[in-house]
Amino acid sequence: MEYVEFVPRPENETGFYLADLSGCPILSWPPELPKFDPRGHPAAGSFIHWKKAQDSKVGIPGNYFSFKGGGLIPCHSALEHRHLSHFEMNPFVVEIRTQYPEWNSSLYWEYRKMGMRMPKRALMTIDFLLTLKIPGSASLHYHAVSTKPHEFLQNPAVQKRHKREVDSVTLWGCTHEVMTQHSVTDMEAINNCRLFEYMREVDDIASYRSVAIDMATALLSDLTTGTCDQKIGRVSKRFGWTLNEGYRIFAIANFLGYLSLNHEFELLLDKPLIVGKRMAREVQGAKYE
């Protein structure tokens, strides 16, 4: 098992942690989302990210494709990209928006009445605004995430900033948490990026749903040990897929929540493949919902 230095996770005033969610969500794709959220901002795909990647003054910025973001979305650091990959492969998360703007609404309208633009200093952008679909809940849950290196958390300016973020988003029922480099292990970060790479040529995730269930059912009923190539290869041969197609379908099964990769092991051709999360009969039942 990978060694990860233990550090207490950041305190969370709203008491909501993404990692504490339980259950076995299956991601419905494409997700049904309102055109606008409670703050009046459009859904992913139409949403305007208020700070571009090139606006970053620290870290290594870049624009990355996101299925849940509806296209290219900016990340301002490698740590943000690490968290993006985690959210992309988390089936509780149905939508990802980055550099989400928060502001004082009354002040905004005062400037509008005067025919003036609101000054940038009055705007605050939050690294991630996630839309969650939690099993058993009929409504969507909005969750803000601030990405920060753990060593920055004791900085008074950072603490003051997080307090402002919490005060702002809780006004409209959104929860908030801070995530650091310790929130996602190095192994999971590597595996999530590889899973996403396997999906690179996918245009229509929904068209793979049935075969993703077949992949999950076969792997969860396979009690033999084996490497990634061996186990995915056996299933692929059984259904007449190439090995590359098998890896693509395997990644989509993880994306949709039919499988959950054990991140104690690196996702490599010659490494052990350990999956779990769904009982085979539950996955098979989903095929006929």
SEZA-537824 format. One record per residue (C-alpha): residue number from 0; x negated, y negated, z; residue in three letters. Coordinates in steps of 0.02 Angstrom, whole numbers, plus 50000, padded with zeros to 5 digits. Each point is the difference from the previous one (the first is absolute). Layout:
<atoms>
<atom NUM <X Y Z> 'ALA'>
...
</atoms>
This chain:
<atoms>
<atom 0 <50000 50000 50000> 'MET'>
<atom 1 <49937 49827 49957> 'GLU'>
<atom 2 <49933 49903 50149> 'TYR'>
<atom 3 <50089 49835 50027> 'VAL'>
<atom 4 <49946 49884 50140> 'GLU'>
<atom 5 <50145 49980 50119> 'PHE'>
<atom 6 <50059 49822 50024> 'VAL'>
<atom 7 <50167 49944 50072> 'PRO'>
<atom 8 <50118 49947 49864> 'ARG'>
<atom 9 <50044 49815 49997> 'PRO'>
<atom 10 <50139 49944 50115> 'GLU'>
<atom 11 <50165 49976 49912> 'ASN'>
<atom 12 <50125 49874 50068> 'GLU'>
<atom 13 <50142 50072 49898> 'THR'>
<atom 14 <49967 50178 50061> 'GLY'>
<atom 15 <50013 50075 49826> 'PHE'>
<atom 16 <49858 50104 49928> 'TYR'>
<atom 17 <50007 50077 49827> 'LEU'>
<atom 18 <49900 50150 50062> 'ALA'>
<atom 19 <50131 50039 50133> 'ASP'>
<atom 20 <50140 50033 49876> 'LEU'>
<atom 21 <50058 50180 50004> 'SER'>
<atom 22 <50100 50108 49884> 'GLY'>
<atom 23 <49979 50064 49824> 'CYS'>
<atom 24 <50050 49862 49880> 'PRO'>
<atom 25 <50022 50038 49816> 'ILE'>
<atom 26 <49969 49848 49892> 'LEU'>
<atom 27 <50141 49968 49878> 'SER'>
<atom 28 <49925 49932 49840> 'TRP'>
<atom 29 <50026 49871 49939> 'PRO'>
<atom 30 <50056 49930 50167> 'PRO'>
<atom 31 <50161 49901 50013> 'GLU'>
<atom 32 <49949 49826 50057> 'LEU'>
<atom 33 <50095 49837 50014> 'PRO'>
<atom 34 <49948 49866 49876> 'LYS'>
<atom 35 <49954 49887 50146> 'PHE'>
<atom 36 <49950 50035 50179> 'ASP'>
<atom 37 <50076 49910 50152> 'PRO'>
<atom 38 <49874 49859 49977> 'ARG'>
<atom 39 <50053 49973 49820> 'GLY'>
<atom 40 <49842 50071 49921> 'HIS'>
<atom 41 <50021 50113 49847> 'PRO'>
<atom 42 <49964 50185 50001> 'ALA'>
<atom 43 <49836 50075 49940> 'ALA'>
<atom 44 <49975 49978 49814> 'GLY'>
<atom 45 <50075 49825 50004> 'SER'>
<atom 46 <49914 49945 50159> 'PHE'>
<atom 47 <49864 49868 49985> 'ILE'>
<atom 48 <49849 50037 50109> 'HIS'>
<atom 49 <49960 49831 50076> 'TRP'>
<atom 50 <49813 50022 50005> 'LYS'>
<atom 51 <49904 50076 49856> 'LYS'>
<atom 52 <49853 50118 50020> 'ALA'>
<atom 53 <49879 49863 49950> 'GLN'>
<atom 54 <50062 49892 50145> 'ASP'>
<atom 55 <49909 50114 50122> 'SER'>
<atom 56 <49854 49920 50090> 'LYS'>
<atom 57 <49941 50158 50088> 'VAL'>
<atom 58 <49995 50186 49957> 'GLY'>
<atom 59 <50008 50079 49828> 'ILE'>
<atom 60 <50162 49949 49913> 'PRO'>
<atom 61 <50085 50082 49853> 'GLY'>
<atom 62 <50164 50034 49911> 'ASN'>
<atom 63 <50063 50178 50015> 'TYR'>
<atom 64 <50145 50091 49919> 'PHE'>
<atom 65 <50138 50051 50120> 'SER'>
<atom 66 <50154 50102 49958> 'PHE'>
<atom 67 <50085 49930 50154> 'LYS'>
<atom 68 <49940 49825 49959> 'GLY'>
<atom 69 <50071 50003 49825> 'GLY'>
<atom 70 <49834 49971 49912> 'GLY'>
<atom 71 <49835 49916 50041> 'LEU'>
<atom 72 <49990 49927 50175> 'ILE'>
<atom 73 <49857 49903 50081> 'PRO'>
<atom 74 <49897 50063 50146> 'CYS'>
<atom 75 <49878 49880 50082> 'HIS'>
<atom 76 <49880 50129 50069> 'SER'>
<atom 77 <49948 50183 49990> 'ALA'>
<atom 78 <50091 50025 50165> 'LEU'>
<atom 79 <50162 49936 49926> 'GLU'>
<atom 80 <49977 50122 49855> 'HIS'>
<atom 81 <49972 50140 50126> 'ARG'>
<atom 82 <50167 49958 50082> 'HIS'>
<atom 83 <50086 49980 49831> 'LEU'>
<atom 84 <49952 50180 49955> 'SER'>
<atom 85 <50071 50059 50166> 'HIS'>
<atom 86 <50165 49910 49972> 'PHE'>
<atom 87 <50010 50062 49821> 'GLU'>
<atom 88 <49992 50181 50060> 'MET'>
<atom 89 <50115 49975 50150> 'ASN'>
<atom 90 <50179 50055 49954> 'PRO'>
<atom 91 <50076 49889 50135> 'PHE'>
<atom 92 <49941 49851 49897> 'VAL'>
<atom 93 <50109 49963 49849> 'VAL'>
<atom 94 <49935 49827 49952> 'GLU'>
<atom 95 <49836 49906 50021> 'ILE'>
<atom 96 <49977 49812 49982> 'ARG'>
<atom 97 <49835 49913 50040> 'THR'>
<atom 98 <49962 49821 50050> 'GLN'>
<atom 99 <50179 49975 50058> 'TYR'>
<atom 100 <50043 49818 50037> 'PRO'>
<atom 101 <50074 49943 50165> 'GLU'>
<atom 102 <50043 49820 50040> 'TRP'>
<atom 103 <50109 49886 50105> 'ASN'>
<atom 104 <50163 49997 49901> 'SER'>
<atom 105 <50063 49834 50069> 'SER'>
<atom 106 <49834 49917 49959> 'LEU'>
<atom 107 <50007 50073 49825> 'TYR'>
<atom 108 <50171 49922 49967> 'TRP'>
<atom 109 <49944 49833 50070> 'GLU'>
<atom 110 <49862 49995 49869> 'TYR'>
<atom 111 <50123 50054 49866> 'ARG'>
<atom 112 <50118 49856 50043> 'LYS'>
<atom 113 <49855 49879 49984> 'MET'>
<atom 114 <49955 50075 49830> 'GLY'>
<atom 115 <49833 50059 50067> 'MET'>
<atom 116 <49911 50168 50001> 'ARG'>
<atom 117 <49968 50081 50167> 'MET'>
<atom 118 <49814 49984 50042> 'PRO'>
<atom 119 <49898 50159 49997> 'LYS'>
<atom 120 <49950 49978 50181> 'ARG'>
<atom 121 <50183 50025 50048> 'ALA'>
<atom 122 <50006 50168 49911> 'LEU'>
<atom 123 <49943 50163 50078> 'MET'>
<atom 124 <49976 50160 49900> 'THR'>
<atom 125 <50006 50173 50077> 'ILE'>
<atom 126 <49889 50137 49928> 'ASP'>
<atom 127 <50137 50130 49973> 'PHE'>
<atom 128 <50189 49997 50009> 'LEU'>
<atom 129 <50059 50181 49993> 'LEU'>
<atom 130 <50177 50058 49970> 'THR'>
<atom 131 <50036 50162 50091> 'LEU'>
<atom 132 <50139 50129 49982> 'LYS'>
<atom 133 <50012 50095 50163> 'ILE'>
<atom 134 <50100 50164 50001> 'PRO'>
<atom 135 <50162 49981 50096> 'GLY'>
<atom 136 <50010 49812 49972> 'SER'>
<atom 137 <50118 49929 49871> 'ALA'>
<atom 138 <49905 49836 49985> 'SER'>
<atom 139 <49826 49955 49942> 'LEU'>
<atom 140 <49868 49950 50127> 'HIS'>
<atom 141 <49878 49859 49964> 'TYR'>
<atom 142 <49827 50013 50078> 'HIS'>
<atom 143 <49857 49875 49990> 'ALA'>
<atom 144 <49820 50061 50012> 'VAL'>
<atom 145 <49845 49895 50030> 'SER'>
<atom 146 <49837 50080 49945> 'THR'>
<atom 147 <49852 49952 50109> 'LYS'>
<atom 148 <49832 50077 50044> 'PRO'>
<atom 149 <50008 50060 50181> 'HIS'>
<atom 150 <49855 49889 50051> 'GLU'>
<atom 151 <50102 49845 49952> 'PHE'>
<atom 152 <50145 50034 50118> 'LEU'>
<atom 153 <49926 49910 50150> 'GLN'>
<atom 154 <49974 49841 49902> 'ASN'>
<atom 155 <50118 49868 50074> 'PRO'>
<atom 156 <50041 49930 49827> 'ALA'>
<atom 157 <50049 50175 49939> 'VAL'>
<atom 158 <50106 50030 50155> 'GLN'>
<atom 159 <50087 49833 49976> 'LYS'>
<atom 160 <50032 50042 49817> 'ARG'>
<atom 161 <50077 50168 50043> 'HIS'>
<atom 162 <50111 49917 50129> 'LYS'>
<atom 163 <50063 49881 49866> 'ARG'>
<atom 164 <50034 50145 49883> 'GLU'>
<atom 165 <50099 50095 50132> 'VAL'>
<atom 166 <50101 49847 50048> 'ASP'>
<atom 167 <50042 49968 49818> 'SER'>
<atom 168 <50051 50173 49940> 'VAL'>
<atom 169 <50098 50050 50156> 'THR'>
<atom 170 <50119 49856 49967> 'LEU'>
<atom 171 <50074 50101 49858> 'TRP'>
<atom 172 <49987 50175 50075> 'GLY'>
<atom 173 <49834 50050 49925> 'CYS'>
<atom 174 <49874 50096 50106> 'THR'>
<atom 175 <49812 49971 50000> 'HIS'>
<atom 176 <49839 50092 50036> 'GLU'>
<atom 177 <49814 49978 49978> 'VAL'>
<atom 178 <49901 50137 49913> 'MET'>
<atom 179 <49811 50018 50000> 'THR'>
<atom 180 <49869 50114 49922> 'GLN'>
<atom 181 <50043 50126 50137> 'HIS'>
<atom 182 <50183 50011 49949> 'SER'>
<atom 183 <49956 50109 49849> 'VAL'>
<atom 184 <49854 50123 50007> 'THR'>
<atom 185 <49864 49998 49868> 'ASP'>
<atom 186 <50056 50174 49944> 'MET'>
<atom 187 <50180 49949 49976> 'GLU'>
<atom 188 <49947 49844 49905> 'ALA'>
<atom 189 <49897 50106 49880> 'ILE'>
<atom 190 <50138 50129 49978> 'ASN'>
<atom 191 <50135 49869 49972> 'ASN'>
<atom 192 <49896 49919 49863> 'CYS'>
<atom 193 <49973 50169 49916> 'ARG'>
<atom 194 <50185 50042 50008> 'LEU'>
<atom 195 <50040 49833 49922> 'PHE'>
<atom 196 <49868 50028 49865> 'GLU'>
<atom 197 <50085 50165 49954> 'TYR'>
<atom 198 <50159 49899 49968> 'MET'>
<atom 199 <49913 49876 49886> 'ARG'>
<atom 200 <50085 50058 49839> 'GLU'>
<atom 201 <50175 50012 50077> 'VAL'>
<atom 202 <50129 49883 49923> 'ASP'>
<atom 203 <50160 50070 50073> 'ASP'>
<atom 204 <49985 50076 50174> 'ILE'>
<atom 205 <50185 50047 50004> 'ALA'>
<atom 206 <49977 50120 49853> 'SER'>
<atom 207 <49876 50102 50105> 'TYR'>
<atom 208 <50116 50025 50149> 'ARG'>
<atom 209 <50054 50176 49956> 'SER'>
<atom 210 <49825 50065 49963> 'VAL'>
<atom 211 <49934 49913 50158> 'ALA'>
<atom 212 <50125 50102 50100> 'ILE'>
<atom 213 <49942 50158 49910> 'ASP'>
<atom 214 <49820 49959 50045> 'MET'>
<atom 215 <50042 49966 50182> 'ALA'>
<atom 216 <50107 50157 50018> 'THR'>
<atom 217 <49863 50109 49925> 'ALA'>
<atom 218 <49859 49927 50105> 'LEU'>
<atom 219 <50098 50003 50163> 'LEU'>
<atom 220 <50044 50183 49973> 'SER'>
<atom 221 <49820 50046 49957> 'ASP'>
<atom 222 <49922 50064 50162> 'LEU'>
<atom 223 <49832 50044 49922> 'THR'>
<atom 224 <49846 49894 50024> 'THR'>
<atom 225 <49913 49920 49854> 'GLY'>
<atom 226 <49920 49846 49924> 'THR'>
<atom 227 <50096 49861 49914> 'CYS'>
<atom 228 <49958 50071 49829> 'ASP'>
<atom 229 <50052 50176 50051> 'GLN'>
<atom 230 <50167 49958 50080> 'LYS'>
<atom 231 <50055 49864 49880> 'ILE'>
<atom 232 <49934 50106 49856> 'GLY'>
<atom 233 <50106 50150 50052> 'ARG'>
<atom 234 <50158 49896 50007> 'VAL'>
<atom 235 <49960 49914 49836> 'SER'>
<atom 236 <49973 50166 49912> 'LYS'>
<atom 237 <50165 50065 50069> 'ARG'>
<atom 238 <50098 49853 49927> 'PHE'>
<atom 239 <49900 49982 49840> 'GLY'>
<atom 240 <49914 49836 50044> 'TRP'>
<atom 241 <49820 49956 49966> 'THR'>
<atom 242 <49891 49975 50153> 'LEU'>
<atom 243 <49999 49812 49968> 'ASN'>
<atom 244 <50190 49999 49992> 'GLU'>
<atom 245 <50003 50100 50161> 'GLY'>
<atom 246 <49896 49870 50091> 'TYR'>
<atom 247 <50112 49862 49933> 'ARG'>
<atom 248 <50156 50089 50061> 'ILE'>
<atom 249 <49917 50038 50167> 'PHE'>
<atom 250 <49964 49815 50025> 'ALA'>
<atom 251 <50179 49953 49957> 'ILE'>
<atom 252 <50064 50129 50125> 'ALA'>
<atom 253 <49898 49911 50133> 'ASN'>
<atom 254 <50058 49829 49941> 'PHE'>
<atom 255 <50184 50051 50011> 'LEU'>
<atom 256 <49978 50085 50169> 'GLY'>
<atom 257 <50025 50182 49950> 'TYR'>
<atom 258 <49822 50035 50057> 'LEU'>
<atom 259 <49883 49921 50126> 'SER'>
<atom 260 <49814 50027 49975> 'LEU'>
<atom 261 <49898 50045 50154> 'ASN'>
<atom 262 <49872 49860 50006> 'HIS'>
<atom 263 <49880 50098 50109> 'GLU'>
<atom 264 <49937 50072 49835> 'PHE'>
<atom 265 <49936 49905 49850> 'GLU'>
<atom 266 <50101 50020 49841> 'LEU'>
<atom 267 <49868 50080 49888> 'LEU'>
<atom 268 <50007 50139 49873> 'LEU'>
<atom 269 <49899 50122 50107> 'ASP'>
<atom 270 <50064 49948 50173> 'LYS'>
<atom 271 <50141 50086 50097> 'PRO'>
<atom 272 <50175 49939 49959> 'LEU'>
<atom 273 <50113 49983 50152> 'ILE'>
<atom 274 <50174 49927 49979> 'VAL'>
<atom 275 <50153 49989 50108> 'GLY'>
<atom 276 <50142 49887 50054> 'LYS'>
<atom 277 <50151 50083 49920> 'ARG'>
<atom 278 <50067 50175 50024> 'MET'>
<atom 279 <50014 50086 49832> 'ALA'>
<atom 280 <50189 50026 50017> 'ARG'>
<atom 281 <50024 49814 50036> 'GLU'>
<atom 282 <49903 49952 49844> 'VAL'>
<atom 283 <50094 50123 49893> 'GLN'>
<atom 284 <50165 49934 50067> 'GLY'>
<atom 285 <49954 49825 49944> 'ALA'>
<atom 286 <50001 50061 49820> 'LYS'>
<atom 287 <50187 50022 50005> 'TYR'>
<atom 288 <50050 49842 50097> 'GLU'>
</atoms>
